[in-house]
């Protein structure tokens, strides 16, 4: 069954609003339009996070950690008055050593972070 015309128009209207110059000039109020889904799993003595960061170079991806979480930050736009960033934290299933992170940027756009368990 086809979607009603009003529903289609509403969906596209929301998508168009999120990219208008108004939101670019009011970054503090910009709606979240990025989703960074990650898989976090345990493997032996490690916790592994994998996510897709296709389109972002190594210089645009920052990874840090605390004993309970791995943080991934994407630099969306660089500017004179500061960078526009997207940040997400992923809780780990076991405590990790934040000083021992192995970060791999795959040619396919996959980011793999391996953290040693405590």
PyMOL CGO cylinders between C-alpha atoms (Angstrom):
from pymol import cmd
from pymol.cgo import CYLINDER

trace = [
    CYLINDER, 0.00, 0.00, 0.00, 1.32, 3.44, -0.90, 0.3, 1, 1, 1, 1, 1, 1,
    CYLINDER, 1.32, 3.44, -0.90, 2.16, 5.99, 1.75, 0.3, 1, 1, 1, 1, 1, 1,
    CYLINDER, 2.16, 5.99, 1.75, -0.26, 8.97, 1.85, 0.3, 1, 1, 1, 1, 1, 1,
    CYLINDER, -0.26, 8.97, 1.85, 1.03, 12.08, 0.04, 0.3, 1, 1, 1, 1, 1, 1,
    CYLINDER, 1.03, 12.08, 0.04, 1.00, 14.14, 3.27, 0.3, 1, 1, 1, 1, 1, 1,
    CYLINDER, 1.00, 14.14, 3.27, 3.22, 11.61, 5.01, 0.3, 1, 1, 1, 1, 1, 1,
    CYLINDER, 3.22, 11.61, 5.01, 5.69, 11.62, 2.12, 0.3, 1, 1, 1, 1, 1, 1,
    CYLINDER, 5.69, 11.62, 2.12, 5.80, 15.44, 2.05, 0.3, 1, 1, 1, 1, 1, 1,
    CYLINDER, 5.80, 15.44, 2.05, 6.31, 15.61, 5.82, 0.3, 1, 1, 1, 1, 1, 1,
    CYLINDER, 6.31, 15.61, 5.82, 9.20, 13.15, 5.73, 0.3, 1, 1, 1, 1, 1, 1,
    CYLINDER, 9.20, 13.15, 5.73, 10.97, 15.06, 2.96, 0.3, 1, 1, 1, 1, 1, 1,
    CYLINDER, 10.97, 15.06, 2.96, 10.24, 18.41, 4.60, 0.3, 1, 1, 1, 1, 1, 1,
    CYLINDER, 10.24, 18.41, 4.60, 12.06, 17.29, 7.76, 0.3, 1, 1, 1, 1, 1, 1,
    CYLINDER, 12.06, 17.29, 7.76, 15.03, 16.07, 5.73, 0.3, 1, 1, 1, 1, 1, 1,
    CYLINDER, 15.03, 16.07, 5.73, 15.23, 19.36, 3.83, 0.3, 1, 1, 1, 1, 1, 1,
    CYLINDER, 15.23, 19.36, 3.83, 14.95, 21.49, 6.98, 0.3, 1, 1, 1, 1, 1, 1,
    CYLINDER, 14.95, 21.49, 6.98, 17.90, 19.78, 8.64, 0.3, 1, 1, 1, 1, 1, 1,
    CYLINDER, 17.90, 19.78, 8.64, 20.26, 20.91, 5.89, 0.3, 1, 1, 1, 1, 1, 1,
    CYLINDER, 20.26, 20.91, 5.89, 19.13, 24.51, 5.41, 0.3, 1, 1, 1, 1, 1, 1,
    CYLINDER, 19.13, 24.51, 5.41, 21.53, 27.42, 5.94, 0.3, 1, 1, 1, 1, 1, 1,
    CYLINDER, 21.53, 27.42, 5.94, 19.52, 28.43, 9.04, 0.3, 1, 1, 1, 1, 1, 1,
    CYLINDER, 19.52, 28.43, 9.04, 20.71, 25.38, 10.94, 0.3, 1, 1, 1, 1, 1, 1,
    CYLINDER, 20.71, 25.38, 10.94, 24.27, 25.79, 9.68, 0.3, 1, 1, 1, 1, 1, 1,
    CYLINDER, 24.27, 25.79, 9.68, 24.39, 29.32, 11.12, 0.3, 1, 1, 1, 1, 1, 1,
    CYLINDER, 24.39, 29.32, 11.12, 22.82, 28.19, 14.42, 0.3, 1, 1, 1, 1, 1, 1,
    CYLINDER, 22.82, 28.19, 14.42, 24.97, 25.16, 15.14, 0.3, 1, 1, 1, 1, 1, 1,
    CYLINDER, 24.97, 25.16, 15.14, 24.13, 25.17, 18.83, 0.3, 1, 1, 1, 1, 1, 1,
    CYLINDER, 24.13, 25.17, 18.83, 20.55, 24.29, 17.89, 0.3, 1, 1, 1, 1, 1, 1,
    CYLINDER, 20.55, 24.29, 17.89, 21.29, 21.95, 14.99, 0.3, 1, 1, 1, 1, 1, 1,
    CYLINDER, 21.29, 21.95, 14.99, 19.23, 18.77, 15.18, 0.3, 1, 1, 1, 1, 1, 1,
    CYLINDER, 19.23, 18.77, 15.18, 21.14, 15.51, 15.26, 0.3, 1, 1, 1, 1, 1, 1,
    CYLINDER, 21.14, 15.51, 15.26, 21.24, 14.12, 11.74, 0.3, 1, 1, 1, 1, 1, 1,
    CYLINDER, 21.24, 14.12, 11.74, 24.08, 11.63, 12.15, 0.3, 1, 1, 1, 1, 1, 1,
    CYLINDER, 24.08, 11.63, 12.15, 23.77, 8.12, 13.47, 0.3, 1, 1, 1, 1, 1, 1,
    CYLINDER, 23.77, 8.12, 13.47, 26.93, 6.28, 14.37, 0.3, 1, 1, 1, 1, 1, 1,
    CYLINDER, 26.93, 6.28, 14.37, 25.99, 2.72, 15.15, 0.3, 1, 1, 1, 1, 1, 1,
    CYLINDER, 25.99, 2.72, 15.15, 28.67, 0.50, 16.60, 0.3, 1, 1, 1, 1, 1, 1,
    CYLINDER, 28.67, 0.50, 16.60, 29.04, -3.10, 17.59, 0.3, 1, 1, 1, 1, 1, 1,
    CYLINDER, 29.04, -3.10, 17.59, 30.80, -3.64, 20.93, 0.3, 1, 1, 1, 1, 1, 1,
    CYLINDER, 30.80, -3.64, 20.93, 31.79, -7.17, 21.88, 0.3, 1, 1, 1, 1, 1, 1,
    CYLINDER, 31.79, -7.17, 21.88, 34.15, -9.12, 24.12, 0.3, 1, 1, 1, 1, 1, 1,
    CYLINDER, 34.15, -9.12, 24.12, 36.80, -11.35, 22.59, 0.3, 1, 1, 1, 1, 1, 1,
    CYLINDER, 36.80, -11.35, 22.59, 39.14, -13.12, 24.97, 0.3, 1, 1, 1, 1, 1, 1,
    CYLINDER, 39.14, -13.12, 24.97, 41.16, -10.48, 26.87, 0.3, 1, 1, 1, 1, 1, 1,
    CYLINDER, 41.16, -10.48, 26.87, 39.82, -7.62, 24.72, 0.3, 1, 1, 1, 1, 1, 1,
    CYLINDER, 39.82, -7.62, 24.72, 36.76, -5.49, 24.11, 0.3, 1, 1, 1, 1, 1, 1,
    CYLINDER, 36.76, -5.49, 24.11, 36.29, -4.63, 20.42, 0.3, 1, 1, 1, 1, 1, 1,
    CYLINDER, 36.29, -4.63, 20.42, 34.28, -1.75, 18.97, 0.3, 1, 1, 1, 1, 1, 1,
    CYLINDER, 34.28, -1.75, 18.97, 33.56, -1.65, 15.23, 0.3, 1, 1, 1, 1, 1, 1,
    CYLINDER, 33.56, -1.65, 15.23, 31.71, 1.08, 13.35, 0.3, 1, 1, 1, 1, 1, 1,
    CYLINDER, 31.71, 1.08, 13.35, 31.47, 2.57, 9.87, 0.3, 1, 1, 1, 1, 1, 1,
    CYLINDER, 31.47, 2.57, 9.87, 33.14, 5.99, 9.47, 0.3, 1, 1, 1, 1, 1, 1,
    CYLINDER, 33.14, 5.99, 9.47, 33.19, 5.93, 5.67, 0.3, 1, 1, 1, 1, 1, 1,
    CYLINDER, 33.19, 5.93, 5.67, 33.77, 9.42, 4.28, 0.3, 1, 1, 1, 1, 1, 1,
    CYLINDER, 33.77, 9.42, 4.28, 35.87, 10.58, 7.23, 0.3, 1, 1, 1, 1, 1, 1,
    CYLINDER, 35.87, 10.58, 7.23, 39.66, 10.52, 7.09, 0.3, 1, 1, 1, 1, 1, 1,
    CYLINDER, 39.66, 10.52, 7.09, 41.91, 9.46, 9.96, 0.3, 1, 1, 1, 1, 1, 1,
    CYLINDER, 41.91, 9.46, 9.96, 42.39, 13.14, 10.84, 0.3, 1, 1, 1, 1, 1, 1,
    CYLINDER, 42.39, 13.14, 10.84, 38.60, 13.54, 11.25, 0.3, 1, 1, 1, 1, 1, 1,
    CYLINDER, 38.60, 13.54, 11.25, 38.15, 10.65, 13.70, 0.3, 1, 1, 1, 1, 1, 1,
    CYLINDER, 38.15, 10.65, 13.70, 39.17, 10.91, 17.35, 0.3, 1, 1, 1, 1, 1, 1,
    CYLINDER, 39.17, 10.91, 17.35, 39.03, 7.96, 19.74, 0.3, 1, 1, 1, 1, 1, 1,
    CYLINDER, 39.03, 7.96, 19.74, 39.44, 8.07, 23.51, 0.3, 1, 1, 1, 1, 1, 1,
    CYLINDER, 39.44, 8.07, 23.51, 38.35, 5.90, 26.40, 0.3, 1, 1, 1, 1, 1, 1,
    CYLINDER, 38.35, 5.90, 26.40, 37.60, 5.66, 30.09, 0.3, 1, 1, 1, 1, 1, 1,
    CYLINDER, 37.60, 5.66, 30.09, 37.53, 2.40, 32.07, 0.3, 1, 1, 1, 1, 1, 1,
    CYLINDER, 37.53, 2.40, 32.07, 33.82, 1.97, 31.24, 0.3, 1, 1, 1, 1, 1, 1,
    CYLINDER, 33.82, 1.97, 31.24, 33.42, 3.46, 27.75, 0.3, 1, 1, 1, 1, 1, 1,
    CYLINDER, 33.42, 3.46, 27.75, 34.96, 4.08, 24.34, 0.3, 1, 1, 1, 1, 1, 1,
    CYLINDER, 34.96, 4.08, 24.34, 34.36, 7.53, 22.87, 0.3, 1, 1, 1, 1, 1, 1,
    CYLINDER, 34.36, 7.53, 22.87, 34.30, 8.25, 19.13, 0.3, 1, 1, 1, 1, 1, 1,
    CYLINDER, 34.30, 8.25, 19.13, 34.28, 11.83, 17.85, 0.3, 1, 1, 1, 1, 1, 1,
    CYLINDER, 34.28, 11.83, 17.85, 33.87, 12.83, 14.20, 0.3, 1, 1, 1, 1, 1, 1,
    CYLINDER, 33.87, 12.83, 14.20, 34.94, 16.27, 13.00, 0.3, 1, 1, 1, 1, 1, 1,
    CYLINDER, 34.94, 16.27, 13.00, 32.13, 17.18, 10.63, 0.3, 1, 1, 1, 1, 1, 1,
    CYLINDER, 32.13, 17.18, 10.63, 33.37, 20.59, 9.57, 0.3, 1, 1, 1, 1, 1, 1,
    CYLINDER, 33.37, 20.59, 9.57, 36.48, 22.65, 10.28, 0.3, 1, 1, 1, 1, 1, 1,
    CYLINDER, 36.48, 22.65, 10.28, 36.15, 26.40, 10.70, 0.3, 1, 1, 1, 1, 1, 1,
    CYLINDER, 36.15, 26.40, 10.70, 37.99, 29.47, 11.93, 0.3, 1, 1, 1, 1, 1, 1,
    CYLINDER, 37.99, 29.47, 11.93, 35.74, 29.78, 14.97, 0.3, 1, 1, 1, 1, 1, 1,
    CYLINDER, 35.74, 29.78, 14.97, 36.05, 26.09, 15.84, 0.3, 1, 1, 1, 1, 1, 1,
    CYLINDER, 36.05, 26.09, 15.84, 35.17, 22.67, 14.55, 0.3, 1, 1, 1, 1, 1, 1,
    CYLINDER, 35.17, 22.67, 14.55, 31.72, 21.12, 14.35, 0.3, 1, 1, 1, 1, 1, 1,
    CYLINDER, 31.72, 21.12, 14.35, 31.92, 17.74, 16.05, 0.3, 1, 1, 1, 1, 1, 1,
    CYLINDER, 31.92, 17.74, 16.05, 29.72, 14.72, 16.55, 0.3, 1, 1, 1, 1, 1, 1,
    CYLINDER, 29.72, 14.72, 16.55, 30.47, 12.68, 19.66, 0.3, 1, 1, 1, 1, 1, 1,
    CYLINDER, 30.47, 12.68, 19.66, 29.19, 9.33, 20.86, 0.3, 1, 1, 1, 1, 1, 1,
    CYLINDER, 29.19, 9.33, 20.86, 30.14, 7.13, 23.81, 0.3, 1, 1, 1, 1, 1, 1,
    CYLINDER, 30.14, 7.13, 23.81, 29.76, 3.36, 23.89, 0.3, 1, 1, 1, 1, 1, 1,
    CYLINDER, 29.76, 3.36, 23.89, 29.70, 1.53, 27.21, 0.3, 1, 1, 1, 1, 1, 1,
    CYLINDER, 29.70, 1.53, 27.21, 31.91, -1.53, 27.36, 0.3, 1, 1, 1, 1, 1, 1,
    CYLINDER, 31.91, -1.53, 27.36, 30.68, -4.92, 28.64, 0.3, 1, 1, 1, 1, 1, 1,
    CYLINDER, 30.68, -4.92, 28.64, 33.76, -5.18, 30.90, 0.3, 1, 1, 1, 1, 1, 1,
    CYLINDER, 33.76, -5.18, 30.90, 36.19, -2.62, 32.37, 0.3, 1, 1, 1, 1, 1, 1,
    CYLINDER, 36.19, -2.62, 32.37, 39.05, -1.72, 29.99, 0.3, 1, 1, 1, 1, 1, 1,
    CYLINDER, 39.05, -1.72, 29.99, 42.48, -0.14, 30.22, 0.3, 1, 1, 1, 1, 1, 1,
    CYLINDER, 42.48, -0.14, 30.22, 42.05, 3.25, 28.46, 0.3, 1, 1, 1, 1, 1, 1,
    CYLINDER, 42.05, 3.25, 28.46, 45.82, 3.56, 27.97, 0.3, 1, 1, 1, 1, 1, 1,
    CYLINDER, 45.82, 3.56, 27.97, 45.94, 0.43, 25.82, 0.3, 1, 1, 1, 1, 1, 1,
    CYLINDER, 45.94, 0.43, 25.82, 43.84, 1.09, 22.72, 0.3, 1, 1, 1, 1, 1, 1,
    CYLINDER, 43.84, 1.09, 22.72, 44.62, -0.27, 19.28, 0.3, 1, 1, 1, 1, 1, 1,
    CYLINDER, 44.62, -0.27, 19.28, 42.90, 1.81, 16.58, 0.3, 1, 1, 1, 1, 1, 1,
    CYLINDER, 42.90, 1.81, 16.58, 42.59, 0.57, 13.00, 0.3, 1, 1, 1, 1, 1, 1,
    CYLINDER, 42.59, 0.57, 13.00, 41.12, 2.55, 10.10, 0.3, 1, 1, 1, 1, 1, 1,
    CYLINDER, 41.12, 2.55, 10.10, 40.23, 0.09, 7.34, 0.3, 1, 1, 1, 1, 1, 1,
    CYLINDER, 40.23, 0.09, 7.34, 40.29, 0.98, 3.65, 0.3, 1, 1, 1, 1, 1, 1,
    CYLINDER, 40.29, 0.98, 3.65, 36.58, 0.03, 3.56, 0.3, 1, 1, 1, 1, 1, 1,
    CYLINDER, 36.58, 0.03, 3.56, 35.68, 2.83, 6.02, 0.3, 1, 1, 1, 1, 1, 1,
    CYLINDER, 35.68, 2.83, 6.02, 35.50, 0.58, 9.08, 0.3, 1, 1, 1, 1, 1, 1,
    CYLINDER, 35.50, 0.58, 9.08, 36.92, 1.78, 12.37, 0.3, 1, 1, 1, 1, 1, 1,
    CYLINDER, 36.92, 1.78, 12.37, 38.04, -0.96, 14.73, 0.3, 1, 1, 1, 1, 1, 1,
    CYLINDER, 38.04, -0.96, 14.73, 39.07, -0.17, 18.29, 0.3, 1, 1, 1, 1, 1, 1,
    CYLINDER, 39.07, -0.17, 18.29, 40.55, -2.95, 20.39, 0.3, 1, 1, 1, 1, 1, 1,
    CYLINDER, 40.55, -2.95, 20.39, 40.84, -2.26, 24.12, 0.3, 1, 1, 1, 1, 1, 1,
    CYLINDER, 40.84, -2.26, 24.12, 42.55, -4.54, 26.62, 0.3, 1, 1, 1, 1, 1, 1,
    CYLINDER, 42.55, -4.54, 26.62, 40.37, -5.65, 29.54, 0.3, 1, 1, 1, 1, 1, 1,
    CYLINDER, 40.37, -5.65, 29.54, 41.51, -4.79, 33.05, 0.3, 1, 1, 1, 1, 1, 1,
]
cmd.load_cgo(trace, "trace")
